[in-house]
Amino acid sequence: MNVNYGFNATPTARPAMGDQLVDLLLTGLNEGSPGASEHCLVYLVSRSASDPDIVHVTEGWTSEEDHHRVFAGETAQAIVARIGPLLAKDSAYTDYVPVRGKAAF
């Protein structure tokens, strides 16, 4: 499968809540969660090296439609609802269409 849609999100947690935000985002990889979907080909959670409350999420999907369909599900919506109270401000988003590259984990 190819990544045909993706985005980067940069949420900023409330002071000292970066660990909680990362832990919650990583539940997105659990069985039945969005990152475990066959349509999610990249789900990477990273932290800023200079500010532990700034988190970067990179997602790659088979299509934008698949992403929206999966995120409309109950599990994804429950995760999204729990993220809001941890945030200091709205997340910055950059959408993209991958051209070519490599990811090996």
N, C-alpha and C positions, 0 to 999 in steps of 0.2 A: 504494500500500500504506500501511496505517496501523501506527503503533507501538502494540501492545497489551500489551507487557511491556517493562520496562526496569529498570535499576538503576544505582546509583552505587557504585563501589568506591574506597576510599581506602587504597592500600597505602603503607607507609612503608619505604623502602629502608634498608639498613644504611648507616652514615655514609659519605658520599662516593660512594655507588653509585646515586644518583638518575639520573644520565645513562644508566647501563647499563640500569636498569629502564625508563626512558622509551623507549630505543632498542628494547628487547625488546618492549615493549607495542606499539610502532608496527609491528613486523613482523606484527601481527595484521591489518593492512590489505593485506598482500601478497596477490597472486593465490593462491587456494586456502586462504587463512587465514580465520578466523572473521569478521573485519570485512569481508571481501570477499564474504561470502555474500549472496545476494539477500534473505535473511531478516533481515540486520542492516542496519537503516536509520539508526542513529546509532552511531558509534564515535568518541568524543572523548577524547583524552588531554591532561590539563592538569597544571600544576605549581603547588604552593603558592607564592605570592609571597614568603612569609617563610621557608620552609624547602625548599630544593631537593631534599630527600630524601623529601618528601611528594608523592605523585602522586594525581591524581583521574582516574578512568576512568568515563565515562558511556556506557552502551550502551542502544540501543532496538531491540527485536525485533518481528517480526510476531506472535510468540506465545512464551509460556514454553516450550512444547513444542519449537518450532523452535530456540530458544536451547540447550536441553538436548541436542537431537539433534546440532547442529553442534559443541557443545563435547565431545561424546562421541567425536568423530573424532580420528584420529591426529595431525593437524597441531595442533589446539587443545591436545590433551593434551601434546604436545611443548613447546609454549610454556608451558603451566602448570607443567610440571616444571622448566623453566629459571627461572621466576619465584621459586620457593620459596627457593633459596639467596641470593637478593638481598634478601630481606625481613628487617627487624628485628623485626617482630611480625606477627600475623595482620591481614589487611585488614578494615576496617570496611565493611559492606555496608548499603545501603538499597535495598529494592526498591520499585517503584512501577508504577502504571498511568497512563500519560500521559492528560491530559484534552484539552489543546489548547495550542498554542504555535507557535514558529517557530524554525527553525535554517537559517541561510544561510551557506555557507562559500565 
